[in-house]
Amino acid sequence: MKFRRSRAAKRGRIEIIPMIDVMFFLLATFMLASLAMQRLDAVKVNLPSGRAQQMSADGPPTVSIDRSNAVFVNREAVRPDQVEPAVRRALRPDHDVIIAADDAAGHGVVVQAMLAARRAGAEHFLVAVHRE
């Protein structure tokens, strides 16, 4: 006696649509992850040269940092711990300070000089560039 199955045997099938969805999800995830690893706001600049208006002689005080990381306030050499009092004495009511840093000066020295000028009361910084 032979028994018949009530249902016909169905053969398994691989659905490709969910696999495509998973692949697009992984693609989007890796694209977003790779974009997050890049610094999109980074801009390569060369500050020592550019076009700028000529400043008047009696302008704001200038904090200069030369190639050997020596700090000057209005052409007077000062130690890094003396930048704040020197800027405070030279600061005008508009609270502007010009930063003139050599292109080979250390970034940390420039930032420390700017922070000292900020503690002295400077509100706005102007970056000096070499006119083309």
C-alpha positions as CSV (number, residue, x, y, z in Angstrom):
1,M,0.0,0.0,0.0
2,K,1.3,3.3,-1.1
3,F,0.6,6.5,0.9
4,R,0.2,9.7,-0.9
5,R,1.3,12.9,0.5
6,S,-1.3,15.4,0.9
7,R,0.9,18.2,-0.3
8,A,3.3,18.2,-3.1
9,A,6.9,18.6,-2.0
10,K,8.1,22.1,-2.5
11,R,11.7,22.7,-3.4
12,G,13.6,25.4,-1.4
13,R,14.3,28.7,-3.1
14,I,16.9,31.3,-2.3
15,E,15.4,34.7,-2.2
16,I,17.9,37.3,-3.6
17,I,15.9,40.5,-2.7
18,P,16.7,40.3,1.1
19,M,20.4,39.7,0.2
20,I,20.5,42.8,-2.0
21,D,18.9,44.8,0.8
22,V,21.6,43.6,3.2
23,M,24.4,44.4,0.7
24,F,23.1,48.0,0.2
25,F,22.8,48.4,4.0
26,L,26.5,47.3,4.4
27,L,27.6,49.5,1.5
28,A,25.9,52.6,3.1
29,T,27.3,51.7,6.5
30,F,30.9,51.5,5.2
31,M,30.5,54.7,3.2
32,L,29.3,56.6,6.2
33,A,32.0,55.1,8.4
34,S,34.8,56.1,5.9
35,L,33.4,59.6,5.6
36,A,33.4,59.9,9.4
37,M,37.1,59.0,9.5
38,Q,38.1,61.9,7.2
39,R,38.5,65.4,8.3
40,L,36.3,67.2,5.8
41,D,36.7,70.6,7.5
42,A,40.5,70.5,7.1
43,V,41.8,73.0,4.7
44,K,45.4,73.3,3.6
45,V,46.5,76.9,3.9
46,N,49.7,78.8,3.5
47,L,49.3,81.7,5.9
48,P,52.6,83.6,5.4
49,S,51.5,84.9,2.0
50,G,48.3,86.5,0.8
51,R,46.5,89.7,-0.2
52,A,45.6,92.0,2.6
53,Q,45.0,95.7,3.2
54,Q,47.8,97.7,4.6
55,M,47.4,98.4,8.3
56,S,48.1,101.8,9.8
57,A,51.2,102.4,11.8
58,D,49.3,103.1,15.0
59,G,47.3,99.9,14.8
60,P,46.8,97.2,17.4
61,P,49.7,95.5,19.2
62,T,51.5,92.8,17.3
63,V,52.6,89.5,18.8
64,S,55.3,88.0,16.6
65,I,56.8,84.5,16.7
66,D,59.9,84.0,14.6
67,R,61.4,80.8,13.2
68,S,63.3,80.0,16.4
69,N,60.0,80.3,18.4
70,A,61.0,83.5,20.1
71,V,58.1,85.7,21.1
72,F,58.0,89.5,20.5
73,V,55.3,92.0,21.5
74,N,55.6,95.2,19.4
75,R,59.2,94.2,18.4
76,E,60.3,93.7,22.0
77,A,61.5,90.3,22.9
78,V,59.6,88.7,25.8
79,R,59.6,85.4,27.5
80,P,56.5,83.2,27.0
81,D,55.4,84.0,30.6
82,Q,55.7,87.7,30.0
83,V,53.4,87.8,26.9
84,E,50.3,88.5,29.0
85,P,51.5,91.6,30.9
86,A,53.2,93.0,27.7
87,V,50.0,92.7,25.7
88,R,47.9,94.1,28.6
89,R,50.1,97.2,28.5
90,A,49.9,97.6,24.7
91,L,46.3,96.7,24.3
92,R,44.0,99.4,22.9
93,P,40.2,99.9,23.5
94,D,39.2,97.9,20.4
95,H,40.8,94.8,22.0
96,D,42.4,93.6,18.7
97,V,45.8,91.9,18.5
98,I,47.8,91.1,15.4
99,I,49.4,87.7,15.3
100,A,52.5,87.6,13.0
101,A,53.9,84.0,13.1
102,D,56.7,82.7,10.8
103,D,55.6,79.8,8.7
104,A,58.2,77.6,10.4
105,A,57.1,78.6,13.9
106,G,55.8,75.9,16.2
107,H,52.0,75.7,16.3
108,G,52.1,75.2,20.1
109,V,54.1,78.4,20.7
110,V,51.7,80.4,18.5
111,V,48.6,79.0,20.4
112,Q,50.2,79.7,23.8
113,A,50.9,83.3,22.7
114,M,47.3,83.7,21.6
115,L,46.0,82.3,24.8
116,A,48.2,84.6,26.8
117,A,46.9,87.6,24.7
118,R,43.3,86.3,25.3
119,R,44.0,86.4,29.1
120,A,45.3,89.9,28.7
121,G,42.0,91.0,27.3
122,A,42.3,90.5,23.5
123,E,39.0,89.7,21.9
124,H,39.8,89.6,18.2
125,F,42.9,88.3,16.5
126,L,44.2,89.4,13.1
127,V,46.6,87.1,11.3
128,A,49.4,88.9,9.5
129,V,50.3,87.6,6.0
130,H,53.0,88.5,3.5
131,R,51.4,90.5,0.7
132,E,51.8,89.1,-2.8
